Amino acid sequence: MSAVQSVRRPCDGAVLFPDATYRCFAAVTWSMFAGTRPGRASDRQLLLLGRRGRQNVLATDGTGNTIIQTPWLRHLSPGQFGLADFVQGHNALIDYVKQTFDEQLATYSEDHTRHFLDVCIKEIKKDAADQGLPFNIEQVIATGTDLLLPSLTVTTTALAETVRCLVLHPEVQTKVHLEIDSVVGRGRLPTLDDRPNLPYFEATIREALRRKTAVPLSVAHASTTEATLNGYTLPKGTILLPGLEAFHMNPEVWGDPENFRPERFLDETGKLLPDRTLPFGGGRRECFGKTYARNSLFLFLGGMLQSFTLQQPQSEKPLTLDGLYSKNFTNQVQHITYYCTSANILLHQC
Ligand code: HEM
């Protein structure tokens, strides 16, 4: 059964994460990329797209999976080694980006740049005319997919995992509620200007991104010259996988890494300490979507926590902080367990 088919329906009054957030993240990403905000009529399409994205990342492995190590296996049984799931998920995203590209191209005008995609179309036309550097449609489609996939999968999972942490730690949730109530109140939604004034909430998001590292082995890098690391000589071209999760769970760095404790990021006066976490990697190739993802997590969670208390329905199998993970490119609880546990979170109106 594919990840798309196996999703359970939530029980009365409960909301499924990350299902509930695919549409919102797709809408925000698409308004930046293509200036269009998919309307309510696209809800079902975006939900399925999110699930296809999830199917894709569940079939991907940061270390190179069986098929990449032994490509001839794809001829024997592509379904068994995740290739079919990977391709089906990937193609769904590519089709969506292509559809958007075609729609925007049809209404493109040289005189008026509406959004990022228009800038790309302009470059494609210029390159075609100049015969200069090849900036082509395939690159734009790949760029759109590179933006859509992490928005739909990593960010929604990070949000779901933060919800899981809050459900398991009602004392933390209460402190966030009190902080939002005293700084923002209930008369308006939290805005990005509130971020510096909500240090406990900020520390809570930071702690969730540390405790539930979304991309455990980051993205593979390669050494561009011979280098020495911890006494080991790395020849030029060595593949390097930064162990972000290992760093986030290192007792020598954090003391009690297993515990979910936002206070570790605050000084005795409640001010935020410098951030030593690396959920978005580091250096020149640090995550391109870092600011967007951090801002989105703040706004989405802030809006939710302003009005709701997050609880797990009593009928559900109790949540734990560490579910049964499938170690893929991104950390995701295996889909059926995931939807049955962290998924069914009851939103009680305060
Ligand atoms: C909570 C959400 C996210 C997490 C935890 C995350 C994490 C990461 C990590 C660890 C890397 C590798 C960085 C490195 O190589 O050192 C990365 C790269 C990247 N991320 Fe994200 N990401 C998130 C959301 C997003 C979003 C929303 C987008 C796009 C809108 C995005 C786009 C990218 C791109 C394009 C790269 C490759 C950057 C490059 O190689 O120069 N990410 N991300």
Boltz pocket constraint, residues with backbone or C-beta under 6 A from the ligand:
constraints:
  - pocket:
      binder: B
      contacts: [[A, 29], [A, 146], [A, 147], [A, 148], [A, 150], [A, 151], [A, 154], [A, 155], [A, 158], [A, 214], [A, 215], [A, 218], [A, 219], [A, 220], [A, 278], [A, 279], [A, 280], [A, 281], [A, 282], [A, 283], [A, 284], [A, 285], [A, 286], [A, 287], [A, 288], [A, 289], [A, 290], [A, 292], [A, 293]]
      max_distance: 6.0
